[in-house]
Every structure is written in C-alpha cells, then in structure tokens.
Amino acid sequence: MAHRFKRNMHSQCGRYGALPTTRREMLQRAGFGFGSLALAGLVAREGLGKSGALGSSPTGHLTHFLPRARNVIFLFMGGGPSQIDTFDPKPELSRLDGKETPESIRKLFQRTATMGNGTRKLMGSPFRFQRYGESGLPVSDLLPGIAHHIDDLCVVRSMQHDTSIHMPGEYIMTTGTIVGDRPSLGAWVTYGLGSESHDLPEYIVFGGPTRPTYSAGFLPARHQGTSITSGEIPHLELPWGVSTTGRRRQLDFIGRMNQMHRQRVDSGNTELEARIRSYELAFRMQLAAPEAFDLNQETAATKRLYGVGENPTNDVGTQCLMARRLVERGVRFIQLYIGGWDSHSDLKGGHQGCADRSDRPIAGLLTDLKQRGLLDSTLLVWGGEFGRTPGAEKGNGRDHSPGGFTVWLAGGGVKGGQVIGKTDPVGYTAIERPIHPNSLHATILHALGLEQEKLTFRHNGRDEIPTFVSSEIVHEVFA
C-alpha cells in the first residue's frame, strides 16, 4: 500500500521512536501479540490526538486542517423521497395540477424529458407546506418533527446525477459512481481517520440491502461497514465455560498462527489481514458492545423522545437512539437505511407511512444530540438515491427523478436555516447551483478535516481519491 500520508507517518518518528518500514517488520516487533498491537494502536491514537487535530487512523493519518465534525450519521432514505412533497414546495405545480407541462418549463429539463417523465400530466402535492423557525423555511406537513429543527438544517434543493435506477442511484450516493465498484464514503472516512473507539467497529450500518453501499472496495477490507440488521450484534456472548482470560490466550495463539500463514502466503492480502483483525475486534466487542447496545440504560423520557417501544416508530427510533449512543462511544461513521419511499402509486399513503416511521425518531435524534452538546461535532446527512417527478404515474404516484432532488445537512459546523440551489417551477430539474453527489462527498470530507486530493490510495497504478475526480466543496453549507 502506498499513499501520500507516508510522510506524515515518518514525521512522528521522533515522537514515538523509529517506525518499522514494513508491515512484516511491525508484526515481528510486536511479537505477533494482538493484545500488544491493540494497545499500541490505542496509545498512538491518544498521543496523536493531543496535537490539536481530530485524531489519527491506525496508519497515523492526521486531519489536513481543523475539522468541524468528528462523526457522521448518514440517514439514507431508500427508494427516493419526493423533494416537492417534503422540502421544495411548488405552488406552480398545484396551479397546473392535471395539466401537461408547459413548453416554457419543459425546455428547462430536456435531459429529464428524454426519460419519458416530461410527457406525463402534472400532479400537485397532496401535502400542505408551512414555514417554520426564525428562518421561515417551508416544510410539508409530512415531517412536522423535523420541521421544528429547520433552523439547524441546510437544505440543498439542487442535487443532481444521471441515473433513475435504484441500485446505481444508491451506489452513486454512497460510493460516488453508478457501478458500485469503489469504496463507500464511510470506508474512505475510516481509512482516513480511523475511530475514536477501541472496542467497536469504525463504521456501522443499520438495515439496508446487501449491496456495495458500505463496501471497502479496493481499500483494505477492514474498512468495510459492519452491518446490523436486527437491532443488535449477534453472538457477542463468550462460549459457555470460556473465561475472558482463556479467550485472550486462545485469540493470541490464533493470531500468531494466522500471521505466520499470512507471511507465507501473501503479506499484502487485505482480506486475510481483515479476518485476523476481526478476531481481536470481536473479542473486544464481546466486552464493550453489550453495554453500547443496551437501551435499558436510557430513561423512559429518552425512549419516548425517539418513539422506542411504540408503533410505528420503534424500529427507526431504536436505530436513531443507538446511533447517538455509538457517537458517544467514538464510532466514526454510522449509516441508517430507512426504506419504503418508492411511491410509484399512492404517493400520499406511501410517503405518509415512511414519515410516520421516521420523522419523530430523526427529530428526536436532533433534539438529543443538541441537548447533549453532540450536534456541533456530529454531521447529519438526510437524503435518498434520487427524488421524484412532478408528473403523475399510475394516477396518484410519482416516478424516479435524479434531475433535481433534496438532501439536508445539520450539525458539524453546518449553517442552518438556509437553502442552497433551486429547481424549476414544478420541480423537474436543478436550474441553479446543481450539486453532484461527488461534491456532497467532498463537502462531508471537508467537514471532517479531510482534503479529497490528499486522501489517496494507490490502486492499479493510480492514486485514487474518495471523490473519483476532484469535486467542488459546497462551502456555503458551513457557518
């Protein structure tokens, strides 16, 4: 592995002593003891954290400049929520309800019209918009809980990319390209920064399909997201009759054997390296994760805030509350998948059901983070793989539309109570400040103190960067 952070690593030699020149040498010096490796990693993180930067990854990476955020919670709305029924009101669309799109508007979105969506009759929103907060920004009555936090939200109305298919849309929003063969944003973040948690995964994903939306791609395999689908991590208990001390000796022996095998077979095999590290992490998680995932430690009032134990909010509320607990424990990147927004028919019923499940928990998360002083250091991102058309489908639904859709950001240095970008009068396409998902990723990395062109990984003779190609940072997002 080669990357531009190598110089930063060697600059620390005087502080920690000479660093080994190869992984093999490092492992030999550590005596193959995974307890020693874990302790060394912890000491390095604590020491580098004193420099004024956010911290370091296990490879010694520092932030490139002072970060605004320490953690990310990506609230992924699977299926594609409609921008014109949530955060982007269109009075003109209501006026033209049931009519064909006027030519004066149609000419603005030729790229979208080629998909066939531009020929459908327009459908006004079945939801009512109101203005909230000191900023007076409009939000539909679908999301009354989130609406009361509008002064903390930066609403980006001009997201835009080129695919109207779910899977490639998910890929481009999470990995930066439509083919899903690159590392996810969460993998890049943990590669660059590591974790502040010694005993939990760096990158945790709640729910969602088994797709490469949280893959490590060509990065070392240990940066892949840890998927949790049942609200907890299974098999955390030690086997019957096995003590902690006995398990420690067993894992150290397994570690020595695996390292010897790895050196004989392929010292650069990141999948094998990840498997070896997973044994050590699993041991630490058996001690730490039960406490982290124990919601019985939370007060009844906190559970009510998130809607835990109630229908229909229990599942999403549990995930949001666990996300807050994981942020407190130093997990770097948390991704929640909240699906069901794909309303080709019965838009009103479909979107209302999704909102009923997610609005209160997400509002509770914003409230709780703010009350605990964590919102300033935690960046929240809300959005799906695309938006939906103003043209009707199947009478009362909407089709996919990547031409101009909405995401919002909050916390982590974000300037709330503002709107960035603009779509046309009925909401087909972005006409001001179009923003590609790669630019969104560059902006998230910037919030974390990472410069996209300096966070590199050598792959197939090319220094790869997180955004694939250098992308614009949306500086207006920040205060």
N, C-alpha and C positions, 0 to 999 in steps of 0.2 A: 504494500500500500504506500502510495506517495501522495503527499498533499502539501499545500503551502503553509500549513501550520507547523511544519517541522522546525522552522527557525524559531518559532515561539517556544517549542518544547526545549530546544537546546539553550535558549536564553535563561531557563530556570536551573541550569546545571549547578551554577554557583550556589544556589539556594538549597538544593536538595542533594547535592553530590552528583557525580558523573552518571548520566543516564546510559542504560545499555543501548547498544547500536542496533540490535535486532530483537525481535520477539523471543527467539530461542534463547538468547543470552539473558533476557529479562526473566524468563521462566526458570532457567538454570540457577540464576542468582537467588530466586525466590524459593529454591528447593522444592519446586512443584507443589508447595503447600498452599491450597486455596484459601485457607484462613489467613495466611500471610499476604496473599495477593489482595484479598478483600480489605484487610487493614491498611495496606499500602495505598489502595485506591481512596479509602476514606481520608487518610492523612493528607494525600495530595489535594483532594477536593477542599478540605478545610483550610489548608495552607494557602492555596491559590485564591480562595475566596477572600482572603484578607487584603488582597491587592487593590480592592476598590471596584473590581469588575464583578460581574454576577457570580462567577464561579468558573469551573473548568469541567471539561468532559474527562472521561478516563484516559484520553490520549493527551491531555494537557491543554486543550483549547481554551482560550480566553475570549470574552466578547471583544468585538472590534472597537466598540465605543460604549459609552454609558447606556445601559438598557433602560427602557421604560417598563418592561414587563419581565416577570420571572417564569410564568407558566401560561399555558394556552388551554382553553376549553373550546373545542370546535363543536358547535351544536348543528349537526348536519341534518337538514330536513329532507329525507329521502322521498323522491317522487316528483319534487318540483312544486313548491308553493307559489301561488299566483301573486305576483307583485301588485297587480291592480285591485286585489281584494284584501291586501294587508297594509302596505306602507306607501303605495304610489297611487293616490286617488286620481280618477279621470272623469271629471264632470262631463266632458265632451262625449265620453263613451256612453254615459247614461242618456244623454240627449239623442244619440244615434242608435239607441237600442233597437235591434231588429232590422236595421238598415245595412246596406252594403257600405264598405269602407270608401269614403270619398277619395277621388283621384288625388286631391291636394295632400292627403295623408299617405295614400298608397305609394306615391313616388318617393317617400322618405325611407321606405323599407323594402326595396327591391330584393335584397338578399334574403329576407324572410318570406316575401311573397312567392318566391320560387319553390318553397316547400308546399305550396297549396293553401297555406293558412290565410293568405290575404284575400282569398275569394269567399270566405265564409261570412255570414251575416254577423254583425257585432252584437255582443251581449253585455249590457250594463251590469255592474256589480250588484249582487243581492245583499251586500253588506253596507252599513252606514258608517261614514267616517266622521270622527270628531277630532278637535285639536286639544292637545294635552300639554301640560307643563308650562314653564316660563317661555320655552322656545315656541310653543304653539304649533308644533309639527303634527300633522294628521296621522291617525292610525285608525284602522277599521275596528268595528265592534267585535270582530273575531278574537282580538287579542287585548282585552281590557287590562289584564295584569301587566303585560309587557309595556302597554301604552303609558302606564303611570311611571315608567322609568325612562320616558323618551328623552329627558334632558341629559341622560347618561349615554344615549345611543348616537352613533354616527351612522346615518342611513345612506348607503350607497345605492342609488337607483339605476346605475348605468353599467352593471356587469354585462359582459358580452363575450360569447365564444361561438364556435361554428358547428356544434353537433346537437341534434334534437333527439338523440337516443340515450336512454337512461344510463347504461353501463359506461359508454365513453364519456358521458357528462359527469358521472361520478369520478371517473379517472382524472379528467382534466381539472376538476375542482380539488382533488386531493393529491394528485401527483404532478400536474402541470401539463400532461399530454393525454391525448384521447386513447392511446393504445395500452396504457396500464403497465408498461414495462420499466418504469422508473421508480425510484424511491418515493414514498409518500412524504408529504411535508413534515409529518410527525417524526419520521425516521431521520430526515435531514436535521431537524431541530435537536434531537437527542444525540445524533452524531456530532453536532457542533458544540453542544453544551453539556451533554451528559445529564445527570439527575442530581438533585439535592437529597434524594432518598437513597439510603444504602440498602434498604431491605424490601423495596417494592420495585416493580418494573418502571422504566423511564417513561414508557408510552403505553397507555391503556385505552382500549376501545370497548365501548359498551354497545352491544347489539350490532345489527347490520348484516348484510350479505357476506358470504365468504368470497370476496373479490380482492384484488390487489390494492384496495383503497388504504390499507395500512401496511403495505409491504415494505421491506427494506430494499427491494430491487437489487442493484449492484453494490449497495453499501454492505458492510459486514452484517451478517444475518442477525446479530444480537439487537439491531436497531428496529427490527420489526415490532409492530404493536402487539401487545398481549390482549387477545380477545376474550371478553367476558360476556356471555350470553344469558346467564341465568341469575344475574344479580350477585354472584359471588364467585370466587375462585375455588374450583373443586379440589378435593384430595389434599387439603392443607394439613390434616392431622398426621402426626407420626404414626407409623405402623404399630399395631399392638405389641407391647413388650419391648419396644425400642426406646432407649433413653436418648436425650439430646446429646450427651457425651458419646454414646455409641454411634449415633448417626453422624456426628462430626468426624469420628475416626474412619467410618465407612466411606464418607464422601472424600476425605483426604486420600484414601487408598485408591478409590475410583479415579480421582483427579490425577494421581501420579500415573496410573495405567493409561488413561486417555491421552495424557500429554506425551508419554513415550510413544504411543501409537501414532499420534498426530505428527510427531517429529519424523517418524519413519516413513509415513505415507505422504504428507503434504503439509508443510508448516504454514502455508498460506490459505488453507481451507477454512473459510469463514463459517461455513455451516457446521463443521466439526467443532470449531472454536466456540460457536454459539451454544452447541449442545453441552460442551464442557462447562461453560459459564452458567448454563441453565441449572445444572445440579446445585451449584453454590447458591444461586439466587433462590431456587426452590427451598433450600434449607433455611435461608434467612426469612423467606416469606412464611414458612410454617410457624415461625416465631412472631412475626410482625403483622402479617395480613389479617389474621382473625380479629385483631384489635382494630385495624383500619376499617374493616368492613362490618363492624359490629354497630348497627344503628341503634341498638338498645342503649348505647351511651348518650344518645341525643334526647333532649327534652321533648315532652309531648307538644309543646308550643312550636318547636323547630320542625317536628314532623308535620304538624298542621300547615305550617308555612309552605311546605313543599307538596302537600297533598299525599303524604305517605300514609298507607293504610286505608285510603279512600278510593272509590271508583269515580271517574276513570283515570285518575292522576297517579295511582300508586306506582306503576312501572317507571314512568318518566321521572316522577318525583323521587323515587329511590335512586335512580341513576344520577340525577342532579345533586342530591344530597351526598352521595358517595363521591361525586366529582369534587365537591367542596372539601370533604374530608381528605381526599387524595392530594389536593392542592396544599392543604395544611401540612401534609407529610412529605412534600417535596417532589411529587410526581410532576414531570416536566410538561407532558402533552397528553391531554385527555380528549377523546373523541366520542361523542354520543350520536348514535344514529336513530333518528325519530322518523319512521317511515309512514306511508299512507297518504301522502299529499297528491298522488297521481289521479286527479279528478277529471277523467275524460267525460264522465256523465255525473249528474247530481253534484255539481261543484259545491253548492251550498251545504248539502249534507256531509260530503266527504271532507271538506275543509273544516266544517264545524267540529266534526269528530276529532280531527287532528289537533285543532286548537283546544278543545276541551281536555285532551290528554296532556298537552304540553305547555299551555300558556301559564297556568298557575305555578307549575314546577320551575319554569325558567324565570318567572318573576320572583319566585321565592329564592332562587339561586342569586339573582342580582341583589335582592334585599339582604340576604345572609352574608354574601361577600362584602357588601358595603358596611354592614354593622360590625363585622369582624376586622375591618381595616385591610381586607384582602383584595378589594376590587382594583385599587391603584396598581397592584403588581400582577394582576391576573387579566389576561386579554381574552375576551369572549368574542366568538365569531358565530353568527347565525346565518344560515342560508342553505339552499339545495343545489342540485346539479344544473338547474335552469329555472325559468319562470313559466308562465302560461299565456296563451294568446287571448287577445280581446275578442276574437272571433269565436262564435259558439261551435261546439262539437256535440253531436248527438242531442241537440236541442237545449240542454242545460249544463253542459260541461265545457271544459277548455282543453286545448291541445298543448303540447310542449312548445316552448319558445325560448331559445337561447339568445335572442337578439337584444333584449334589454330587460334584465331582471334585477332583483334587490337582494342585497345582504346587509347586515348591520354589524357593527363592532362596538364594544364597550369595554371600559376598564383599561388597564395597561397603558396609560398616557393618552388615551383617545379623547378628543374634544367632542363632547356630547352635544345634543340639541342642534345638530346640523344635518343638512342634506348635501350629498355630493352627486353630481350628474343629473341627467334629465332624459326622459323618454318622450316619444312623440305624443300628440294629443290624445291618442287612445291606448298607448302603451305597447306598441309592437316592438319598437327598437330604440336603442340609445341614440340620441341626437346631440347630446352634449357630454363631454368627458367620458367616452367609452373606456371601460376598465376591463382588461383581460384577467382571468384567474392567475396567470403568472405574476401580474402586478400586485394582485391581492397577496400572493405568497411572499413577494419581495417586501411588501409592507408589513406583514406579520413578522418576518425575519428581522426587519429593521426595528420593530418594537422590542425584540429580544436582544438587540445589540449586535446582530449579525449582518455583515455585508455580503450580499449574494455572490459577488465575484471573488471574494476571498475565502468563502467556504467551499473548498473544492475536494474532489476525489478523483484519482487517476483511474480511468476505466477505458479499456481498449485504445490506449494511446491518446486519450483526450482527457483534459482536466474538466470534469463535469461540475456544473454548478446547480444549486437547488431549483432554479427557475428555468433550466434548459438553455434559454438565451437571456441575456441581460434585459431586465424588465424594469419599467418605471416604478419607483416608490411613490405611493399616493401620500405625499407629505401633509396634505390638508386634513388628513384623518386625525392628526395629533394636535394637541393643545400647544 
